Amino acid sequence: MPNGDPHWLERGLPEMERYFSKMAPVLEDFAQAHNLLLDKYYHHGADWTFRFRHPKGGSADILVIRNDQNNVYVAGAWQVSDYDTCTMYSKVAEPKVISQNAPTLRTYLHKTLTLILSWAKTDLTVCNADYSEWKTTWTKQEFESFTEKYPFPKP
């Protein structure tokens, strides 16, 4: 989805492609090895995001976000949404600056995936926001289909 910058495809995308090109093999291999959906530049963002269904419910993601020429931020989160009560629960892994060095990045991505998969539902906290628009926007079946499109990960 666009972020409103009409020149992003001409200017932003080539810049992001150059930045992520040296990490692309590691990121693509990680996605394939762990059965994760790889979402590049969501809303024209400076990130590649691994998305997946959490085996304990809901969806989760690991973000690799542009930082500087040698490092990226890596963060992760797990979200469970309850349509009936219009409540979202989540847990976030503390973002960390990681070297773009292939072994370091690969190791930390695996560590983050393992961490997210180790969390229990009791680790989730309530997000303090009004999600009542869910019921005026989607049916329960439509809403639940958003999570169902993500693959289950291979640890």
Number of C-alpha atoms within 10 A of each C-alpha: 8 12 10 9 10 10 9 15 12 9 11 16 16 11 14 19 14 11 17 20 12 13 15 15 12 18 22 15 12 18 21 14 12 17 18 22 20 19 14 18 18 13 11 17 17 21 21 22 24 25 26 26 22 21 12 13 13 21 23 25 24 24 23 26 20 20 17 12 9 12 17 22 18 25 19 23 20 26 22 22 20 15 18 10 10 14 17 19 18 18 21 17 14 11 17 14 16 17 18 21 14 15 11 11 21 16 10 16 24 14 12 21 20 12 13 20 16 11 14 10 15 8 12 16 14 13 14 9 9 10 15 13 9 16 14 7 10 12 12 13 9 11 16 15 11 11 20 14 13 19 17 17 20 12 10
